[in-house]
Amino acid sequence: MRIKILGSHGSDLFYSQNGKSHRCQCVGFLVNEHLLVDAGTVASALDFEAQTRIDHVILSHLHLDHIKGVPPLVDNRVGTNGTSICISSVAQVLDGLKTHIFNDIVFPNFFSLQNGHHPYLQESTLKEGTETLLGDIRVTPIHVNHTVTTVGFLIQDDQSAWIYSGDTYQTEELWALAARTPNLKGALIETSFPNEFEALAKESKHLTPTLLAKEYQKIGKPELPLYVFHLKPQFREQIASQLHDLALPSLCILQEGQEIEL
């Protein structure tokens, strides 16, 4: 599977340090050009043609930094007379998306507006622990420990699989599934705050580098490639330094524009 990193941070920020600048953007991962995993960033990272190839969007939870790219994505499809975009998640996330965003107040209800013979948006309810086929990719949502209803995902095709944590604090079921997945090629796990902010991480249900190491060990595959995302931009260098101090053999901190193949 080919994964393009559209956004890898826990917030948007034009980041500049030591004469170098980088535009940090909220999380969004494009898989094989047609499946979007979380949608904190999409329309500002892809040209129009690339956006029209997206058929499926899976959402881990309802926090704004994971969904705010959906409105501009669907807005850009107006007038294309194309197919629907299928938004998939657990019921609580889909219900919240329609109640709080696509409610004809904050944004038009594109679940009811028609694009030719199809609605602009369709919904697909995922069931925790149950595999669902989306195009050529199989997705299994697993509950994780966050401040709102949140799932991570096991994402796989016939050749490979990878784990995506979404936002999480200490959790168990996701790592247990990873441990028993034989063709697992990588784990994308969030790390939001430096170790000095452990109390805030606990309150907001996020990970620090020290907590990440403990969660990663639960998978029981010490050589498994570990891709870290959701760093808060203002703490990026501090978090990165602490991640490197872990001396994990296969750790990579993701950045916008990067592409990986699993």
matplotlib code that plots the C-alpha trace (Angstrom):
import matplotlib.pyplot as plt

x = [0.0, 1.1, 0.5, 0.9, 1.2, -1.0, -0.7, 1.2, 0.7, -1.8, -2.4, -1.7, 1.3, 3.9, 6.9, 10.3, 13.5, 17.2, 16.5, 14.3, 10.5, 7.9, 4.1, 2.7, -0.8, -3.4, -3.4, -4.5, -3.2, -4.0, -3.9, -3.6, -5.0, -8.6, -8.9, -8.4, -7.5, -8.7, -9.2, -7.5, -5.8, -6.8, -8.0, -5.0, -2.5, -3.9, -4.7, -8.2, -7.7, -6.2, -9.2, -11.7, -10.1, -10.9, -13.8, -13.6, -12.9, -12.5, -12.6, -11.2, -13.1, -14.9, -12.3, -11.8, -8.2, -9.3, -12.4, -11.9, -10.8, -14.0, -16.1, -13.6, -13.1, -16.8, -17.2, -14.6, -16.7, -19.7, -20.5, -18.4, -21.4, -19.3, -19.8, -20.4, -17.7, -18.3, -17.6, -17.1, -16.8, -18.6, -22.1, -21.3, -18.8, -21.1, -24.0, -21.8, -20.6, -24.2, -25.4, -22.5, -21.0, -23.3, -26.4, -27.2, -26.0, -22.2, -22.1, -24.6, -26.0, -24.1, -25.5, -28.8, -27.7, -27.5, -24.4, -26.2, -27.8, -25.9, -25.6, -22.3, -21.7, -22.8, -22.3, -21.2, -21.4, -18.4, -18.8, -16.0, -14.0, -15.6, -13.8, -15.3, -14.2, -13.8, -12.7, -9.7, -8.8, -10.1, -10.6, -11.3, -12.1, -10.9, -11.9, -9.0, -8.7, -9.4, -11.6, -14.4, -15.5, -12.4, -11.3, -7.9, -7.8, -6.3, -5.9, -5.0, -5.0, -3.9, -0.2, 0.2, -1.4, -0.7, -2.1, -3.3, -3.8, -5.9, -5.7, -5.1, -3.8, -2.8, -4.9, -4.9, -7.2, -5.5, -2.1, -3.5, -4.9, -1.6, 0.3, -1.8, -1.7, 0.9, 1.5, 1.8, 4.2, 4.0, 2.4, 1.3, 1.1, 0.4, 2.7, 1.4, 3.3, 6.9, 7.5, 7.3, 3.6, 2.7, -0.1, -1.6, -1.2, -3.1, -5.9, -6.3, -5.7, -2.6, 0.8, 4.3, 7.5, 7.9, 4.3, 4.6, 7.5, 5.4, 2.5, 4.6, 6.2, 2.7, 2.7, 5.6, 7.3, 10.4, 11.5, 8.1, 8.5, 7.1, 5.8, 5.0, 2.5, 0.3, 3.2, 2.0, 4.1, 5.2, 6.8, 8.1, 11.8, 11.5, 9.3, 11.6, 14.7, 12.9, 11.8, 15.3, 16.5, 14.3, 16.8, 14.0, 15.5, 12.7, 11.3, 10.4, 8.7, 6.3, 6.3, 4.0, 4.6, 6.4, 5.3, 5.8, 5.0, 3.9]
y = [0.0, 3.5, 6.1, 9.8, 12.0, 15.1, 16.2, 14.7, 17.1, 17.8, 21.4, 23.7, 26.0, 27.6, 26.4, 28.1, 27.4, 27.9, 29.4, 26.5, 26.7, 24.0, 24.1, 21.8, 20.5, 18.4, 14.7, 13.2, 10.1, 9.2, 5.4, 4.2, 7.5, 6.7, 6.1, 9.0, 8.1, 11.0, 14.3, 17.1, 18.1, 17.1, 20.0, 22.2, 19.4, 17.8, 19.2, 19.0, 15.9, 14.0, 15.1, 13.7, 10.3, 10.0, 7.5, 6.7, 8.7, 6.9, 9.0, 7.9, 10.5, 13.8, 16.3, 19.1, 18.4, 15.1, 16.1, 19.7, 18.8, 17.1, 20.3, 21.8, 18.3, 17.9, 21.6, 21.2, 18.4, 20.6, 20.7, 17.7, 15.3, 12.5, 9.7, 10.1, 10.3, 7.6, 8.7, 5.7, 5.5, 4.2, 5.4, 8.1, 9.8, 9.8, 11.1, 13.9, 14.8, 15.3, 17.0, 19.5, 20.1, 19.1, 20.6, 23.4, 25.8, 25.3, 23.8, 22.6, 19.0, 17.3, 14.0, 15.1, 17.4, 15.5, 15.4, 14.3, 11.0, 10.6, 12.4, 14.2, 12.3, 8.8, 7.3, 3.8, 2.7, 0.6, -1.8, -2.1, -5.3, -6.1, -5.9, -3.9, -3.8, -0.2, -0.5, -2.8, -2.1, -3.9, -1.8, -2.9, -0.2, -0.8, 1.3, 3.3, 5.4, 9.1, 11.8, 11.2, 8.1, 7.1, 4.2, 3.1, 1.0, -2.1, -1.4, -4.2, -5.6, -9.0, -8.2, -6.1, -4.6, -1.6, -0.2, 3.4, 4.5, 7.7, 9.8, 7.6, 7.4, 4.0, 1.3, -2.5, -3.9, -2.2, -3.6, -7.1, -7.1, -5.8, -8.6, -11.3, -9.9, -11.9, -9.6, -6.4, -4.0, -0.9, 1.0, 4.7, 5.8, 9.3, 11.2, 14.7, 16.1, 16.0, 14.0, 17.2, 17.4, 14.0, 15.4, 17.2, 14.1, 12.1, 14.6, 15.0, 11.3, 11.6, 10.0, 11.3, 9.6, 7.7, 6.5, 5.7, 3.4, 1.5, 1.2, 0.1, -2.7, -4.2, -5.2, -7.6, -7.0, -4.9, -4.6, -3.4, -0.1, 2.7, 5.9, 8.7, 11.4, 14.1, 16.0, 19.4, 21.8, 24.1, 21.2, 19.4, 19.7, 18.7, 15.7, 14.6, 14.7, 12.6, 10.1, 9.7, 9.2, 6.0, 4.4, 2.4, 0.7, 1.4, 4.8, 7.5, 10.8, 11.5, 14.8, 16.4, 15.4, 12.2, 8.9, 5.5, 2.0, -0.9]
z = [0.0, -0.8, 1.9, 1.2, 4.3, 3.7, 7.3, 10.2, 13.1, 15.9, 14.7, 11.8, 12.1, 9.9, 11.7, 11.5, 13.3, 12.6, 9.2, 8.1, 7.7, 7.3, 7.1, 9.8, 9.0, 10.8, 10.2, 6.9, 5.1, 1.5, 0.8, -2.8, -4.0, -3.2, 0.6, 3.1, 6.7, 8.8, 7.2, 9.1, 5.8, 2.3, 0.0, 0.8, 0.1, -3.1, -6.5, -7.9, -9.9, -6.9, -4.8, -7.4, -7.1, -3.3, -2.9, 0.8, 4.0, 7.3, 10.5, 13.8, 15.8, 15.7, 16.9, 14.5, 13.6, 12.2, 10.2, 9.1, 5.6, 4.8, 4.0, 1.5, -0.1, -0.8, -1.7, -4.4, -5.9, -6.6, -10.3, -11.1, -11.6, -10.2, -7.7, -3.9, -1.3, 1.3, 4.8, 7.1, 10.9, 14.0, 14.5, 17.2, 14.8, 11.8, 14.0, 15.3, 11.9, 10.6, 13.8, 14.3, 10.8, 7.9, 9.5, 7.1, 9.8, 10.0, 6.5, 4.0, 4.4, 1.6, 2.7, 1.2, -1.7, -5.0, -7.3, -10.5, -9.5, -6.3, -3.0, -2.6, 0.7, 1.7, 5.1, 6.0, 9.6, 10.8, 13.6, 16.1, 15.6, 12.3, 9.0, 6.2, 2.5, 1.2, -2.5, -2.4, 1.2, 4.3, 7.4, 11.0, 13.6, 17.2, 20.2, 21.8, 24.9, 24.1, 25.5, 23.0, 21.1, 19.1, 17.1, 15.7, 12.5, 11.2, 7.4, 5.0, 1.5, 0.3, 0.7, 3.8, 6.9, 9.2, 12.4, 12.8, 16.4, 15.8, 19.0, 22.0, 25.5, 27.1, 25.4, 24.9, 22.3, 19.3, 20.2, 20.9, 17.3, 16.0, 17.8, 16.2, 12.6, 10.7, 7.8, 9.8, 8.0, 10.2, 13.0, 12.9, 16.5, 17.8, 20.1, 21.0, 23.9, 25.3, 28.5, 30.6, 29.7, 31.0, 33.2, 30.2, 28.1, 30.7, 31.0, 27.2, 26.5, 24.3, 24.4, 25.2, 23.9, 27.2, 27.0, 23.3, 24.0, 26.5, 24.1, 21.2, 23.3, 23.8, 20.1, 20.8, 17.5, 18.3, 14.6, 13.4, 11.6, 13.8, 12.2, 14.7, 14.0, 15.7, 17.2, 18.5, 16.2, 19.0, 20.7, 17.6, 18.3, 21.9, 21.1, 18.3, 20.5, 23.1, 20.5, 19.2, 22.7, 22.8, 20.4, 18.7, 15.7, 13.2, 14.3, 11.7, 12.5, 9.7, 7.8, 5.3, 1.7, 2.7, 1.0, 2.4, 1.1, 3.3]

ax = plt.figure().add_subplot(projection="3d")
ax.plot(x, y, z, "-o")
ax.set_aspect("equal")
plt.show()
